[in-house]
Amino acid sequence: MIGFLKKIYHKFIVDENGAVSIYAIIITLLLFIFNAVLIDFIRIMAAERETDTAMKTAIRSTMSAYNQDVKGYGLFGFEGGESEAKEIFDKVLRENLKQEEGDYFSFIDTKLEDDVNIIVSDRRMLSNKTTFEYQVLEEMKYSAPMEIGKTIIEGFLQVSKAMQEASTYVEIATSIQDDVEDREEKLDKIKSKLEIAQQRSTELGKVVHSESTKKFPTVANLQDLLKHLKKYQEIKERDPLSEPGEDEKEEEKKEREEEEEKREQDDKDIITFERQAKELMDTFKVKSYGMRGELEDALTLIEEAKELNEKIKKTIDDKRAEANESYGNANQAADMNQNETGNADGTISEIREANRKLDDYIIDPEFFTNLENKTSLAKAEVDLNNDSNLEGQISLLQSIIDAGDFYRDSDKNRIASFAGQIKNHQDTANTLIDEAYEIITGDRPPIKDEGVEEKEEEAEEELESANEDLDKLLNEAEAMLGDQELIKQIADLAAKYEGSIEDSKNEFNRENPDDVAKDSMNFVDMVFSAIGDALINSRDKLYMNEFIMTKFKAHDFKVKGAEGFSLPNNEVEYIMYGLESTGANYAAALTEIFAFRFAVNFVESFTDAKVRAFGPYMWAAALVYALTHTIADMSKISSGEKPRFFKSIRYKAGYHDYLKIFLFMHPEGNKIARTMALIENNSDADLTTLPTYISAEASTSVKLWFLPGVANMLGQAGVISGRVENNRYFIDKKIDYSY
């Protein structure tokens, strides 16, 4: 057996006879296998390429069936559902994979297997906010920048730096106005308190220092008291009247009767003297208490006024330190586009000077120190808490008078001493009160003169006139209740698009000029902040706003009457505000324009020499200027005219220009929802049913000519992506498409 195996081993392994033939057979077999696999691999690749091309053609053809109505807005959404999409896709795909009939060789026989599968995503309907915004951006990316640059950068942004300075000025001026008024009111009260204290001191001085003019027992002043003490003592210390003798003569009896009558009168005079002396002490106390009370009140008011003065200074310092940050991006955008239309930079220095002059509202702390010192010293001369002052000496003197029998020499000396002290303290207190009054009247800086007060009154009158004119415009607009039912229907549509229909208009206080200025500047701050942010950081909001302005119609002043207030003539206003009537939306736009124009005119006022002539108190004059010019501007704008935007800028802005700006200020979600609602109303196209994204799945196959097992092995190894079944190679492919 072993021998047999050795023969075989030698025959096939060691013996070289026939080796070349065997080698050639093996090589030929390998080449055949390689070529067979290569041919099928090429056919597979060709089938995959044909399938991919056919599916792309089919999906493009499917999505070409877009809604023609929304196309007018630059939007695309497939017109139909999954069944319609499947029908189109299947038909086009089969046509592209269909084999040509005829007698010719076909390298591949790609055929469609089973039905195609179409997936329409509910999350990618045209009503989807992200999808809608994307299509708007694609539509507006070419035309919007041109319009934006012309309207915003070349116009509105030229005043951004001056507006920032004015905003800081208004913020400071309005923030300190109430405190300034309160401080001045307290200073007026201090003056009144010191005047009353002066009056009480003068009244006390009359009864303390006046010369004695009355006879005993009348006590009209301190000198009467001192002068009559001797007479009082004489009466009190007189000897008693002797008893009449038995042999008293008629003449003696008469003298006795006269003496008795005299003594009886003296007794009455003593009572009168003591009563009037006590009344004099009461007068002293009333006058001194009155002085002390007024001085205490004055000191309290001085402290409060001083705190307000410190608060005013802190407010000014803090507001300047904060410096309005709303204009950073707006100023940057303005610097990026310098042009020759002019700007308001020349106004900045005037506004900064006005800002610096606000420091004049701050009173030098030394004023309060001196006033408080004099008033406090005057109070110390009067205060009851110290026996050595005026009230203390009056109390000591009163205690002697009240005790009675103050005719003794020791009491007389004490009374004289106390009287002298009372005179001295009254003199000192009176001098200190006079000095305090001189400070409050002479050293107090004037905050308002007659000219300023006249301008304030004029500002009130101008505001009243402006309110009348604006209210007339607003009332006329709001009275136009056209298309209320239509707007209600559109509001329901907007709710469908998840828009929260809220009152989007800005409210402005038009009760007094100060509030008008503050509210207007706050509004403009937000406008420029939004503009700057959009220009520098967010093109999306810009393009969306331009889409609204170019695809929808704003109020056309050439269209009169009810038609002028129809919804088709006021679509932009509805998108912005979403109020219950076209008139109300138009009125909301006019109100914001009024606020914006007031702010711009307020800035412009600082270029007027008559306004600057008021120095630190030009606030009132600037208000008058702004109100007067705003009334004129509103008359022109509401007539469809374009008044000059700013004195030193050639740019003119009308109603529609302001709408472009104000679109930045209103809630983005609400605007988009109302925009979609209007599109549906105008086109009868439900955006919630218009797909913008479709996925298609299909399977094709190609017959394998050689070695399907090898192809299957390559598929399992990941070299090719398909699968092999029954000598056919299957291609499973998915394709996505969106507008």
VEXBA-531197 format. One line per 2 residues: number of its first residue (from 1); their letters; for each residue x, y, z of C-alpha. Coordinates in steps of 0.02 Angstrom, whole numbers. Example, Ala and Ser with C-alpha at 12.3 -4.5 7.8 and 13.67 -1.06 7.14 Angstrom:
1 = as = 615/-225/390 | 684/-53/357
END
This chain:
1 = mi = 0/0/0 | 139/115/44
3 = gf = 221/79/-120 | 65/126/-213
5 = lk = 55/293/-127 | 236/330/-168
7 = ki = 199/299/-352 | 54/417/-351
9 = yh = 153/551/-260 | 295/533/-384
11 = kf = 177/534/-532 | 82/692/-490
13 = iv = 200/790/-380 | 376/748/-427
15 = de = 357/700/-608 | 357/858/-717
17 = ng = 277/779/-870 | 110/875/-913
19 = av = 141/1015/-783 | 131/1154/-912
21 = si = -38/1094/-974 | -107/1087/-799
23 = ya = -40/1262/-762 | -117/1329/-922
25 = ii = -285/1253/-879 | -284/1330/-706
27 = it = -234/1502/-771 | -367/1494/-907
29 = ll = -498/1447/-778 | -449/1594/-667
31 = lf = -451/1714/-813 | -623/1652/-862
33 = if = -688/1675/-687 | -611/1850/-676
35 = na = -682/1904/-843 | -852/1833/-802
37 = vl = -857/1925/-635 | -791/2084/-716
39 = id = -924/2080/-851 | -1064/2056/-725
41 = fi = -989/2189/-613 | -989/2313/-757
43 = ri = -1167/2266/-799 | -1216/2291/-615
45 = ma = -1134/2462/-612 | -1221/2510/-774
47 = ae = -1388/2451/-704 | -1362/2551/-544
49 = re = -1317/2705/-646 | -1470/2681/-756
51 = td = -1580/2659/-602 | -1509/2815/-520
53 = ta = -1534/2920/-676 | -1709/2855/-702
55 = mk = -1759/2888/-520 | -1688/3064/-524
57 = ta = -1783/3100/-683 | -1940/3027/-607
59 = ir = -1927/3126/-444 | -1892/3288/-539
61 = st = -2040/3255/-651 | -2147/3219/-500
63 = ms = -2098/3379/-411 | -2125/3482/-569
65 = ay = -2310/3468/-531 | -2300/3613/-407
67 = nq = -2443/3726/-358 | -2452/3869/-484
69 = dv = -2542/3988/-366 | -2407/3996/-232
71 = kg = -2276/4004/-369 | -2328/4185/-389
73 = yg = -2254/4216/-216 | -2092/4128/-263
75 = lf = -2143/3974/-164 | -2151/3791/-215
77 = gf = -2259/3652/-150 | -2311/3488/-233
79 = eg = -2489/3491/-295 | -2561/3329/-231
81 = ge = -2535/3191/-106 | -2440/3027/-101
83 = se = -2553/2940/-226 | -2529/3075/-358
85 = ak = -2343/3078/-326 | -2333/2889/-338
87 = ei = -2428/2887/-501 | -2314/3014/-583
89 = fd = -2155/2940/-514 | -2201/2761/-564
91 = kv = -2249/2812/-740 | -2092/2913/-774
93 = lr = -1978/2783/-694 | -2051/2641/-799
95 = en = -2036/2743/-957 | -1853/2778/-922
97 = lk = -1815/2594/-884 | -1917/2528/-1031
99 = qe = -1813/2426/-1154 | -1818/2478/-1335
101 = eg = -1905/2352/-1447 | -1810/2281/-1596
103 = dy = -1683/2152/-1650 | -1525/2209/-1564
105 = fs = -1410/2156/-1424 | -1453/2224/-1249
107 = fi = -1305/2231/-1131 | -1417/2253/-977
109 = dt = -1599/2215/-950 | -1638/2329/-801
111 = kl = -1818/2311/-750 | -1927/2383/-612
113 = ed = -1973/2259/-477 | -2136/2278/-378
115 = dv = -2220/2445/-346 | -2128/2603/-302
117 = ni = -2149/2679/-129 | -2176/2866/-107
119 = iv = -2156/2950/63 | -2222/3126/90
121 = sd = -2159/3203/253 | -2292/3294/353
123 = rr = -2153/3391/439 | -2092/3465/276
125 = ml = -2251/3546/214 | -2241/3723/148
127 = sn = -2324/3780/310 | -2171/3724/408
129 = kt = -2087/3883/472 | -1911/3827/431
131 = tf = -1960/3768/257 | -2060/3926/223
133 = ey = -1917/4039/278 | -1792/3942/174
135 = qv = -1895/3964/16 | -1918/4149/54
137 = le = -1730/4170/74 | -1699/4083/-91
139 = em = -1827/4196/-175 | -1760/4357/-100
141 = ky = -1572/4332/-96 | -1547/4424/-260
143 = sa = -1672/4565/-255 | -1679/4604/-69
145 = pm = -1502/4670/-40 | -1525/4804/-171
147 = ei = -1686/4868/-93 | -1619/4854/84
149 = gk = -1462/4951/44 | -1559/5089/-42
151 = ti = -1695/5111/88 | -1612/5073/254
153 = ie = -1424/5098/245 | -1428/5252/134
155 = gf = -1569/5330/231 | -1614/5282/406
157 = lq = -1443/5227/466 | -1367/5396/428
159 = vs = -1443/5463/588 | -1401/5313/698
161 = ka = -1252/5393/787 | -1343/5556/817
163 = mq = -1496/5458/873 | -1389/5362/997
165 = ea = -1326/5525/1073 | -1503/5596/1078
167 = st = -1568/5436/1155 | -1441/5451/1295
169 = yv = -1489/5633/1318 | -1675/5592/1325
171 = ei = -1645/5445/1440 | -1551/5555/1562
173 = at = -1667/5705/1546 | -1826/5603/1571
175 = si = -1749/5499/1709 | -1704/5650/1814
177 = qd = -1856/5758/1776 | -1964/5692/1918
179 = dv = -1820/5702/2042 | -1777/5878/1986
181 = ed = -1959/5931/2006 | -1967/5849/2178
183 = re = -1805/5931/2232 | -1862/6102/2172
185 = ek = -2029/6079/2259 | -1939/6037/2421
187 = ld = -1825/6188/2401 | -1979/6296/2377
189 = ki = -2051/6223/2536 | -1887/6255/2628
191 = ks = -1897/6435/2573 | -2076/6445/2635
193 = kl = -2029/6365/2801 | -1887/6489/2827
195 = ei = -2002/6633/2783 | -2126/6577/2916
197 = aq = -1982/6553/3040 | -1926/6730/2999
199 = qr = -2102/6793/3028 | -2113/6704/3196
201 = st = -1942/6769/3245 | -1991/6946/3197
203 = el = -2151/6933/3297 | -2052/6868/3446
205 = gk = -1923/7005/3423 | -2058/7136/3439
207 = vv = -2114/7075/3610 | -1936/7045/3666
209 = hs = -1848/7203/3607 | -1983/7336/3596
211 = es = -1972/7482/3717 | -2095/7488/3859
213 = tk = -2243/7601/3816 | -2375/7538/3934
215 = kf = -2414/7590/4112 | -2431/7469/4255
217 = pt = -2511/7342/4257 | -2515/7319/4066
219 = va = -2381/7196/4002 | -2367/7205/3812
221 = nl = -2185/7155/3796 | -2033/7099/3894
223 = qd = -1982/7277/3934 | -2153/7310/4011
225 = ll = -2127/7159/4122 | -1955/7217/4179
227 = kh = -2009/7397/4200 | -2163/7355/4304
229 = lk = -2073/7234/4420 | -2027/7377/4539
231 = ky = -2207/7436/4551 | -2264/7257/4572
233 = qe = -2139/7234/4713 | -2193/7393/4799
235 = ik = -2373/7339/4800 | -2333/7164/4856
237 = er = -2219/7225/4999 | -2325/7371/5062
239 = dp = -2371/7378/5246 | -2545/7330/5293
241 = ls = -2669/7471/5322 | -2683/7516/5507
243 = ep = -2845/7495/5601 | -2952/7655/5617
245 = ge = -2949/7741/5789 | -3101/7780/5895
247 = de = -3069/7966/5884 | -3034/7965/5695
249 = ke = -3077/8127/5618 | -3183/8149/5463
251 = ee = -3035/8200/5359 | -2935/8049/5413
253 = kk = -3083/7938/5378 | -3093/8007/5203
255 = er = -2907/7977/5175 | -2928/7800/5239
257 = ee = -3069/7767/5119 | -2966/7836/4976
259 = ee = -2820/7726/5028 | -2932/7574/5036
261 = ek = -2998/7611/4864 | -2821/7631/4800
263 = re = -2767/7469/4879 | -2916/7381/4808
265 = qd = -2866/7444/4635 | -2686/7392/4666
267 = dk = -2744/7218/4707 | -2839/7211/4544
269 = di = -2686/7279/4452 | -2577/7144/4528
271 = it = -2695/7012/4464 | -2695/7093/4292
273 = fe = -2505/7108/4294 | -2478/6926/4341
275 = rq = -2607/6867/4213 | -2530/6969/4072
277 = ak = -2355/6916/4124 | -2410/6734/4105
279 = el = -2493/6774/3940 | -2331/6854/3882
281 = md = -2240/6693/3925 | -2368/6595/3826
283 = tf = -2340/6712/3679 | -2153/6683/3693
285 = kv = -2180/6496/3690 | -2301/6500/3543
287 = ks = -2181/6605/3440 | -2027/6503/3488
289 = yg = -2118/6338/3459 | -2173/6402/3290
291 = mr = -1994/6446/3247 | -1930/6277/3303
293 = ge = -2065/6181/3209 | -2031/6271/3045
295 = le = -1843/6249/3066 | -1863/6062/3102
297 = da = -1970/6042/2947 | -1844/6141/2846
299 = lt = -1701/6028/2904 | -1801/5872/2855
301 = li = -1836/5947/2684 | -1653/5998/2664
303 = ee = -1600/5818/2694 | -1728/5753/2570
305 = ak = -1679/5883/2439 | -1495/5840/2464
307 = el = -1532/5654/2438 | -1628/5695/2279
309 = ne = -1484/5801/2218 | -1364/5655/2247
311 = ki = -1485/5539/2159 | -1493/5657/2009
313 = kk = -1304/5657/1998 | -1295/5468/2013
315 = ti = -1429/5446/1879 | -1334/5558/1759
317 = dd = -1170/5469/1793 | -1247/5295/1780
319 = kr = -1340/5331/1618 | -1183/5400/1539
321 = ae = -1083/5250/1597 | -1211/5131/1526
323 = an = -1211/5219/1357 | -1346/5148/1247
325 = es = -1291/4982/1173 | -1438/4968/1053
327 = yg = -1347/5058/914 | -1184/4960/905
329 = na = -1227/4855/752 | -1326/4995/671
331 = nq = -1176/5112/683 | -1063/4976/615
333 = aa = -1179/4949/468 | -1185/5136/435
335 = dm = -994/5146/437 | -986/5004/311
337 = nq = -1085/5106/186 | -1024/5286/181
339 = ne = -1110/5385/44 | -1135/5561/-16
341 = tg = -1316/5582/34 | -1262/5668/194
343 = na = -1279/5617/375 | -1322/5686/545
345 = dg = -1146/5673/616 | -1134/5862/625
347 = ti = -1274/5861/751 | -1182/5747/871
349 = se = -1074/5884/946 | -1227/5991/983
351 = ir = -1316/5846/1067 | -1160/5804/1168
353 = ea = -1149/5984/1224 | -1331/5977/1276
355 = nr = -1292/5816/1368 | -1151/5900/1462
357 = kl = -1263/6045/1509 | -1376/5923/1601
359 = dd = -1245/5935/1738 | -1316/6107/1775
361 = yi = -1465/6018/1852 | -1347/5961/1990
363 = id = -1334/6086/2133 | -1163/6106/2215
365 = pe = -1166/6002/2376 | -1089/6152/2467
367 = ff = -1257/6240/2445 | -1344/6107/2548
369 = tn = -1202/6102/2674 | -1211/6290/2707
371 = le = -1401/6292/2710 | -1410/6144/2828
373 = nk = -1276/6219/2941 | -1363/6387/2961
375 = ts = -1534/6308/2986 | -1466/6184/3111
377 = la = -1379/6320/3211 | -1539/6424/3210
379 = ka = -1636/6275/3275 | -1504/6246/3409
381 = ev = -1531/6425/3470 | -1716/6391/3490
383 = dl = -1726/6206/3535 | -1813/6156/3696
385 = nn = -1690/6015/3729 | -1563/6136/3798
387 = ds = -1598/6254/3944 | -1464/6372/3884
389 = nl = -1557/6415/3722 | -1710/6522/3684
391 = eg = -1846/6399/3731 | -1749/6344/3884
393 = qi = -1734/6523/3949 | -1917/6556/3910
395 = sl = -1965/6399/4007 | -1859/6451/4157
397 = lq = -1934/6625/4155 | -2108/6553/4138
399 = si = -2081/6440/4288 | -2045/6594/4396
401 = id = -2195/6689/4330 | -2310/6539/4351
403 = ag = -2253/6516/4532 | -2316/6691/4579
405 = df = -2237/6807/4706 | -2095/6849/4587
407 = yr = -2074/7019/4666 | -1927/6970/4775
409 = ds = -1758/7043/4734 | -1685/6872/4692
411 = dk = -1827/6835/4572 | -1812/7008/4496
413 = nr = -1628/6976/4463 | -1663/6806/4388
415 = ia = -1801/6878/4279 | -1684/7013/4217
417 = sf = -1550/6882/4181 | -1670/6768/4087
419 = ag = -1738/6916/3990 | -1564/6961/3934
421 = qi = -1531/6782/3880 | -1695/6777/3784
423 = kn = -1646/6936/3692 | -1475/6866/3648
425 = hq = -1541/6698/3587 | -1679/6781/3489
427 = dt = -1554/6897/3405 | -1438/6752/3362
429 = an = -1578/6641/3299 | -1650/6783/3195
431 = tl = -1480/6816/3117 | -1454/6631/3075
433 = id = -1628/6617/3000 | -1594/6771/2894
435 = ea = -1430/6695/2835 | -1516/6530/2792
437 = ye = -1650/6623/2697 | -1517/6720/2604
439 = ii = -1438/6555/2550 | -1602/6481/2488
441 = tg = -1645/6639/2392 | -1475/6702/2339
443 = dr = -1364/6549/2315 | -1495/6431/2244
445 = pp = -1461/6407/2057 | -1610/6445/1945
447 = ik = -1676/6287/1862 | -1815/6368/1766
449 = de = -1839/6547/1715 | -1991/6623/1634
451 = gv = -1926/6580/1461 | -1911/6395/1504
453 = ee = -2083/6393/1583 | -2155/6477/1429
455 = ke = -2075/6344/1319 | -2146/6207/1429
457 = ee = -2317/6284/1413 | -2290/6297/1225
459 = ae = -2238/6114/1220 | -2399/6067/1309
461 = ee = -2499/6168/1183 | -2404/6092/1036
463 = le = -2433/5917/1105 | -2617/5954/1123
465 = sa = -2621/6013/943 | -2520/5862/885
467 = ne = -2636/5744/978 | -2787/5825/899
469 = dl = -2714/5806/725 | -2654/5628/755
471 = dk = -2817/5578/840 | -2911/5644/690
473 = ll = -2808/5535/574 | -2822/5384/688
475 = ne = -3008/5405/715 | -3040/5421/529
477 = ae = -2937/5264/499 | -3011/5161/640
479 = am = -3185/5210/585 | -3153/5116/422
481 = lg = -3206/4941/473 | -3189/4865/301
483 = dq = -3160/4678/280 | -3185/4637/464
485 = el = -3263/4470/423 | -3125/4431/299
487 = ik = -2992/4476/428 | -3077/4362/554
489 = qi = -3070/4220/430 | -2887/4254/396
491 = ad = -2854/4261/583 | -2926/4086/594
493 = la = -2811/4032/454 | -2663/4110/543
495 = ak = -2709/4014/700 | -2699/3856/593
497 = ye = -2521/3903/551 | -2485/3913/737
499 = gs = -2480/4102/737 | -2529/4183/898
501 = ie = -2634/4329/839 | -2599/4462/968
503 = ds = -2608/4649/979 | -2441/4690/900
505 = kn = -2452/4878/899 | -2342/4983/1013
507 = ef = -2427/5095/1140 | -2363/5272/1167
509 = nr = -2402/5390/1309 | -2460/5554/1232
511 = en = -2515/5636/1393 | -2365/5751/1414
513 = pd = -2212/5801/1310 | -2087/5714/1425
515 = dv = -2174/5545/1408 | -2190/5568/1220
517 = ak = -2003/5597/1209 | -1959/5449/1319
519 = ds = -2077/5325/1236 | -2028/5382/1062
521 = mn = -1843/5364/1099 | -1868/5193/1176
523 = fv = -1961/5140/1019 | -1825/5207/905
525 = dm = -1691/5122/1011 | -1777/4955/980
527 = vf = -1795/4993/795 | -1611/5032/769
529 = sa = -1559/4885/877 | -1664/4770/768
531 = ig = -1599/4848/607 | -1418/4837/662
533 = da = -1435/4659/721 | -1519/4608/558
535 = li = -1390/4693/447 | -1240/4626/541
537 = ns = -1297/4459/609 | -1457/4402/526
539 = rd = -1500/4419/343 | -1652/4306/368
541 = kl = -1759/4440/450 | -1708/4565/317
543 = ym = -1759/4451/176 | -1921/4403/260
545 = ne = -1967/4587/280 | -1926/4624/98
547 = fi = -2029/4473/46 | -2179/4546/138
549 = mt = -2154/4718/64 | -2132/4656/-115
551 = kf = -2260/4515/-119 | -2400/4605/-26
553 = ka = -2480/4775/-43 | -2470/4916/84
555 = hd = -2589/5064/97 | -2604/5154/-69
557 = fk = -2649/5336/-41 | -2712/5352/-219
559 = vk = -2854/5233/-179 | -2988/5330/-86
561 = ga = -3138/5287/20 | -3186/5114/77
563 = eg = -3083/5033/-60 | -2928/5118/9
565 = fs = -2957/5028/174 | -2996/4859/99
567 = lp = -2883/4715/148 | -2804/4696/-25
569 = nn = -2744/4876/-5 | -2679/4851/173
571 = ev = -2602/4678/178 | -2432/4731/247
573 = ey = -2515/4823/391 | -2616/4669/435
575 = im = -2461/4560/432 | -2373/4682/549
577 = yg = -2510/4713/677 | -2647/4582/655
579 = le = -2782/4695/726 | -2969/4674/701
581 = st = -2990/4795/555 | -2887/4871/415
583 = ga = -2919/5043/487 | -2849/4991/656
585 = ny = -2693/4919/574 | -2667/5078/472
587 = aa = -2692/5183/629 | -2561/5079/722
589 = al = -2437/5114/581 | -2471/5301/590
591 = te = -2444/5300/779 | -2273/5220/760
593 = if = -2227/5339/620 | -2276/5484/734
595 = af = -2160/5418/870 | -2018/5390/747
597 = rf = -2036/5560/666 | -2043/5642/837
599 = av = -1879/5559/885 | -1793/5610/723
601 = nf = -1857/5789/738 | -1800/5793/919
603 = ve = -1624/5751/859 | -1638/5881/721
605 = sf = -1692/6014/847 | -1513/6025/912
607 = td = -1460/6098/745 | -1572/6247/778
609 = ak = -1486/6396/859 | -1646/6451/945
611 = vr = -1656/6284/1034 | -1474/6286/1086
613 = af = -1496/6461/1156 | -1587/6385/1305
615 = gp = -1426/6306/1364 | -1452/6174/1498
617 = ym = -1640/6198/1485 | -1653/6169/1297
619 = wa = -1755/6014/1335 | -1918/6111/1329
621 = aa = -1869/6204/1171 | -1819/6040/1087
623 = lv = -1988/5966/1129 | -2077/6113/1049
625 = ya = -1970/6099/892 | -1998/5912/878
627 = lt = -2186/5922/903 | -2207/6066/780
629 = ht = -2111/5979/641 | -2189/5809/677
631 = ia = -2363/5881/651 | -2308/5947/480
633 = dm = -2224/5781/436 | -2377/5679/481
635 = sk = -2486/5788/371 | -2372/5753/222
637 = is = -2346/5568/256 | -2533/5536/279
639 = sg = -2559/5618/109 | -2437/5500/24
641 = ek = -2294/5625/16 | -2112/5594/62
643 = pr = -2044/5731/176 | -1858/5750/199
645 = ff = -1796/5626/327 | -1670/5741/411
647 = ks = -1616/5919/381 | -1438/5879/327
649 = ir = -1483/5721/228 | -1553/5723/52
651 = yk = -1644/5560/82 | -1834/5567/88
653 = ag = -1944/5437/173 | -2128/5403/152
655 = yh = -2258/5290/227 | -2196/5130/144
657 = dy = -2015/5165/193 | -2065/5172/375
659 = lk = -2161/5009/360 | -2001/4925/301
661 = if = -1916/4984/459 | -2058/4941/578
663 = lf = -2067/4763/512 | -1908/4733/612
665 = mh = -2003/4773/771 | -2145/4650/767
667 = pe = -2150/4466/822 | -2076/4356/687
669 = gn = -2189/4207/720 | -2346/4311/709
671 = ki = -2290/4393/548 | -2252/4226/464
673 = ar = -2417/4151/520 | -2516/4299/453
675 = tm = -2413/4296/293 | -2457/4114/264
677 = al = -2640/4152/302 | -2644/4290/172
679 = ie = -2560/4177/43 | -2693/4045/71
681 = nn = -2831/4175/63 | -2764/4247/-99
683 = sd = -2720/4084/-184 | -2842/3958/-110
685 = ad = -2690/3849/-77 | -2681/3763/91
687 = lt = -2497/3770/136 | -2520/3629/262
689 = tl = -2558/3511/117 | -2417/3564/-1
691 = pt = -2266/3450/21 | -2095/3521/-12
693 = yi = -1998/3360/21 | -2031/3187/-54
695 = sa = -1938/3023/-36 | -1955/2883/-164
697 = ea = -1904/2701/-147 | -1891/2577/-290
699 = st = -1809/2410/-331 | -1737/2361/-500
701 = sv = -1647/2205/-556 | -1527/2145/-690
703 = kl = -1495/1964/-743 | -1322/1895/-702
705 = wf = -1237/1805/-845 | -1099/1720/-751
707 = lp = -1068/1652/-579 | -1211/1726/-474
709 = gv = -1135/1643/-322 | -979/1751/-338
711 = an = -1087/1908/-355 | -1184/1856/-200
713 = ml = -1020/1830/-107 | -962/2005/-160
715 = gq = -1127/2078/-99 | -1110/1995/70
717 = ag = -931/2059/81 | -993/2238/48
719 = vi = -901/2259/-116 | -1068/2289/-204
721 = sg = -1227/2350/-121 | -1361/2240/-197
723 = rv = -1425/2065/-168 | -1436/1911/-280
725 = en = -1593/1808/-299 | -1626/1677/-434
727 = nr = -1481/1731/-544 | -1539/1914/-541
729 = yf = -1452/2057/-454 | -1574/2172/-360
731 = id = -1542/2358/-334 | -1639/2440/-189
733 = kk = -1628/2629/-202 | -1701/2778/-109
735 = id = -1699/2956/-173 | -1750/3120/-90
737 = ys = -1799/3285/-168 | -1847/3454/-98
739 = y = -1883/3625/-170
END
